Amino acid sequence: MAEKKAVVTYESLMRELKAGKYRPVYLLMGDESYFIDKIADYVADNVLAEEEKFFNQSVVFGADVSPVQVMELAREYPVMPATHRVVVVKEAQSMKQIEKLERYMDNPVATSILVICYKNGSIDKRKKIVAKAEAVGAVLESKKKKDSELPEFIEGYLKLHKATANPKAAAMIAENVGSDLNRLVSELDKVLISLSEDSRVVTPDIVERQIGVSKEFNAFELRRAIVNKDVFKANQIVNYFDKNPKAGSLYSFVPLIFSFFQNLMMAYYAPDRNTDKGVAMHLDLKSPWAAKDYMIGMRNYTATKTLQIISKIREIDAKSKGLDNPNTSPGDLMKELLFFILH
């Protein structure tokens, strides 16, 4: 039986690169530019010494070159003492007839490293260029992180910089900064700079101070208040944001609330919905602890009410975008939604 090929991930490629193991071709594609840029930048910054880059490294943009020109660059041999030639194609999605690069992959130059950065989507995997790139090098599909994966990403990034975050702090960052990893990393770097060598723990107070997210009035606390059906706290938070629009808005809260109730509806269909473990497995959560909100939610909201809430969220979302809504403000729409959810 043929040996199963190992799955290529950002982490596995970075381990290879840091160990000095290079592949002739890297096809990096997908909707999440962060991982694409990190790999391309690592190759451009670290394979060659500074004095070797002038003759042996080319960084070009897809809109400015043709596949033939890229292949000509990649077929050049390195000028001594360099052992490799590096060609990085940025914004490759703008290159016309990019599929023609498959011809180079029939016989890639062993001393060349060709990095193709294809952003804002992926090349159809049925095309030969993908299969050939995978055969001679590596293909990475860089996907957007789900909201549920952001706290783990935050914790992993902080760990790389010898820091940690308590769960509430990580959730505050994830839910208020969002899934744009470039922005998220920028905010995390801001937090890391503020930490002392003696204390490397990120707390809600630090998040509030450095990122400007209130530890009492934020999306995380609003979600918690809704889960627990805490009418007073939920209204307190919504009123705070209505008076402080820069701190948050309906547009950032609606997806978060919708995600909770969508998962809550799915939890009702779990084969074993009476245990944390059963709900966690059904929702593909990383631990039973992560299912606790849904266990509380099923006690506070019936399946019928949950379905009605999902429908109401869709209605409010449409109104927030101007559909059948001549003049109701986002704050009033949020209050309308909250009243419907909690009563």
Disulfide bonds with the S-S distance in Angstrom:
none
